[in-house]
């Protein structure tokens, strides 16, 4: 999941309706402060000694189209908040998150950041979920001179605006489907897929991923059997899925932004007895906690998605976050959403910027983030170019596989990347 997410991964991700609201009326969540999982009572005692709170504001999709990812993002932010407060806060001050619900609408997100900055006078701001909501939010933050560090707004359109205050800690969204396309193109001609079907929702998150991937496949001789760009208002995906099935394309690429969309396509494919040898969704299938129950564990096996993180990534910072997540929220490792890691990475980068400048002054933080310094996160290295993209951000493809009878999301592409396991190809038949 930059989905759906993942990246808007969301994810970076988008919207089916834009409901504007004039005033502040969103649900307000003031982050509760807990000790970092694994710390002793000394951590709580340390917390009590922290200075006055530094309030950090964010708008998140707690309801609406992006609510599943928005809630996963919230968990990532609160995990970082708890860790920081158990380790001295920020410059000795207790971190206090102020999160306002934007109902997954860009107008409300913009309103929320205006409220947070102009009315609530938060010291710092961190980003919302999805490229769609990031752009208007970044514009508001820029108007007030605030940096906006975010983790799910990596679509090219964000950076084409030339805003000097937006910084995405995750991989650039446009590269999302490249590992998948290169893998197929690299196959021996006898095994290489003959045709591909493409369908994507018209969002800045999904649509930006298809041109390069399709170009790679066409150049490799993979014919385009079907293509469709459908509007964000679409609610019935069955006709599109049926048309993809009728094309009998060897592989299918679907630009999705949430679990319900992915579930609709999979159900329609199964009903039509269409079982592509490889199937990838841009977002939604990485959200294990909601994806697996929606499609059934057997139907999940073989499904792929691009992302910059997964629960088993070989990263010591990530391992610590996963351990804390399980202690705080329970569940299984495989069901932790990549969006949680994206949000946690935002907090990590903000921490490093504040410590480097020894300041909560946005002007100083902006200068540091533009300095070309390399930072660290649970997703890996972070280094921003002049427009705020993470040039160190890596994208992988992940696939649901079974280990000891349980579904797990495994890193499979690039084939020779550290941590990759062989992908299942062809994908197992539905329900097998």
ABEGO torsion letter per residue (X at the ends): XXXXXABGBOOBBBBABBBBBABBABBBBBBBBBBBBGBBAAAAAAAAABBBBBBBBBBBBABEAAAAAAAAAAAAAAAAAAAAAAAGEBGGBBBBBBBBBAGGBAAAAAAAAAAAAAAAGBABBBBBBEAAAAAAAAAAAAAAGBBBBBAABABAAAAAAGBAABBBABBBAAAAAAAAAAAAAABBAAABBABBBBBBBBBAAAAAAAAAAAAAAAAAGBBBABBBBBBAABABAAAAAAAAAAAGBABBBBBBABAAAAAAAAAAAAAAGBBBABBBBABGAABAAAAAAAAEAAAABGBBBBBABBAABBBAAAAAAAAAAAAAAEEBAAABBAAAAAAAAAAAAAAAAAAAAGBABAAAAAAAAAAGBBBBBAAEBBBBBAAGBBAABBBBBBBBBBBGGBBBBBBAOBAABBGBBBBBOBBBBBGX
